[in-house]
Amino acid sequence: MYQNMRAEAAFVTQLRAKEGRAAINPDDTELIEDLMEEEYFTNKKGLIQIEPKEDIKDRLERSPNRGDAYKMLQWAFEQDYKPSGKYDDTATRRPQYAITDYDIDGPIIKTHNPAYAITD
Protein backbone atom coordinates (compact mmCIF):
# COMPACT_ATOMS: atom_id res chain seq x y z
CA MET A 1 0.00 0.00 0.00
CA TYR A 2 2.91 2.37 0.81
CA GLN A 3 6.11 2.97 -1.12
CA ASN A 4 8.20 2.96 2.07
CA MET A 5 8.09 3.29 5.84
CA ARG A 6 8.20 7.07 5.60
CA ALA A 7 4.85 7.10 3.75
CA GLU A 8 3.38 4.51 6.11
CA ALA A 9 4.43 6.54 9.15
CA ALA A 10 2.78 9.66 7.70
CA PHE A 11 -0.55 7.90 7.24
CA VAL A 12 -0.38 6.10 10.59
CA THR A 13 0.13 9.53 12.18
CA GLN A 14 -2.92 10.91 10.38
CA LEU A 15 -5.03 7.94 11.46
CA ARG A 16 -3.92 8.17 15.08
CA ALA A 17 -4.72 11.90 15.11
CA LYS A 18 -8.18 11.38 13.59
CA GLU A 19 -8.92 8.70 16.18
CA GLY A 20 -7.77 10.97 19.01
CA ARG A 21 -4.77 8.78 19.87
CA ALA A 22 -2.13 11.37 18.94
CA ALA A 23 -1.92 15.00 19.97
CA ILE A 24 0.26 17.98 19.19
CA ASN A 25 0.95 20.97 21.35
CA PRO A 26 -0.73 23.85 19.46
CA ASP A 27 2.22 26.09 20.41
CA ASP A 28 4.69 23.81 18.59
CA THR A 29 4.49 25.69 15.30
CA GLU A 30 7.61 24.05 13.86
CA LEU A 31 6.13 20.57 14.25
CA ILE A 32 2.80 21.67 12.81
CA GLU A 33 4.55 23.25 9.80
CA ASP A 34 6.58 20.08 9.25
CA LEU A 35 3.49 17.88 9.26
CA MET A 36 1.39 20.16 7.07
CA GLU A 37 4.05 20.82 4.43
CA GLU A 38 4.50 17.38 2.91
CA GLU A 39 2.46 16.20 -0.05
CA TYR A 40 1.76 12.67 -1.20
CA PHE A 41 0.80 10.98 -4.43
CA THR A 42 0.22 7.53 -5.88
CA ASN A 43 3.21 6.33 -7.87
CA LYS A 44 3.26 4.20 -11.06
CA LYS A 45 3.09 1.01 -9.00
CA GLY A 46 -0.10 2.22 -7.27
CA LEU A 47 1.69 2.76 -3.95
CA ILE A 48 1.28 5.85 -1.80
CA GLN A 49 4.47 7.88 -1.76
CA ILE A 50 5.54 11.06 0.04
CA GLU A 51 7.35 13.70 -1.98
CA PRO A 52 11.16 13.78 -1.61
CA LYS A 53 12.41 15.32 1.61
CA GLU A 54 14.59 17.73 -0.37
CA ASP A 55 11.45 19.33 -1.84
CA ILE A 56 10.06 19.89 1.65
CA LYS A 57 13.41 21.29 2.81
CA ASP A 58 13.39 23.77 -0.08
CA ARG A 59 9.93 25.07 0.80
CA LEU A 60 10.49 25.19 4.57
CA GLU A 61 14.09 26.40 4.18
CA ARG A 62 15.05 23.88 6.87
CA SER A 63 14.83 20.15 7.47
CA PRO A 64 11.48 18.80 8.73
CA ASN A 65 13.23 16.71 11.39
CA ARG A 66 10.68 17.34 14.16
CA GLY A 67 7.86 16.15 11.93
CA ASP A 68 9.80 13.08 10.82
CA ALA A 69 10.61 12.13 14.41
CA TYR A 70 6.98 12.61 15.46
CA LYS A 71 5.71 10.43 12.61
CA MET A 72 8.18 7.67 13.43
CA LEU A 73 7.11 7.81 17.06
CA GLN A 74 3.46 7.45 16.08
CA TRP A 75 4.37 4.57 13.77
CA ALA A 76 6.22 2.86 16.63
CA PHE A 77 3.18 3.20 18.90
CA GLU A 78 1.18 1.18 16.37
CA GLN A 79 3.54 -1.79 16.40
CA ASP A 80 2.41 -4.85 18.31
CA TYR A 81 5.33 -4.76 20.74
CA LYS A 82 5.25 -7.29 23.55
CA PRO A 83 7.96 -7.19 26.23
CA SER A 84 9.91 -10.43 26.30
CA GLY A 85 10.57 -10.31 30.03
CA LYS A 86 14.21 -11.10 29.27
CA TYR A 87 15.46 -7.86 30.81
CA ASP A 88 13.09 -7.55 33.74
CA ASP A 89 14.57 -6.22 36.95
CA THR A 90 13.61 -9.11 39.23
CA ALA A 91 15.40 -7.65 42.24
CA THR A 92 13.22 -4.53 42.49
CA ARG A 93 10.24 -5.65 40.40
CA ARG A 94 10.44 -2.43 38.38
CA PRO A 95 9.04 -2.56 34.84
CA GLN A 96 11.52 -2.48 31.95
CA TYR A 97 11.00 1.21 31.22
CA ALA A 98 11.91 2.12 34.82
CA ILE A 99 15.31 0.42 34.78
CA THR A 100 18.18 2.89 34.56
CA ASP A 101 21.95 2.89 34.65
CA TYR A 102 21.69 4.27 38.17
CA ASP A 103 20.35 2.73 41.33
CA ILE A 104 17.55 5.13 42.23
CA ASP A 105 17.37 3.61 45.71
CA GLY A 106 21.03 4.20 46.53
CA PRO A 107 24.39 5.35 45.17
CA ILE A 108 25.31 5.41 41.49
CA ILE A 109 26.29 1.99 40.14
CA LYS A 110 29.81 2.27 38.75
CA THR A 111 29.93 -0.32 35.99
CA HIS A 112 30.59 -0.21 32.28
CA ASN A 113 27.36 -2.03 31.51
CA PRO A 114 23.88 -0.56 31.85
CA ALA A 115 21.84 -1.99 34.72
CA TYR A 116 19.71 -4.00 32.28
CA ALA A 117 22.62 -5.50 30.31
CA ILE A 118 23.12 -9.24 30.25
CA THR A 119 26.56 -9.90 31.66
CA ASP A 120 26.74 -13.69 31.81
ABEGO torsion letter per residue (X at the ends): XBABAAAAAAAAAAAAAAAGABBBBAABAAAAAAAAABBBBBBAAGBBBBBBAAAAAAAAGBBAAAAAAAAAAAAAAABBBBBAGAABBAAAGBBAAABBABBAABBBBBBABBAABBAX
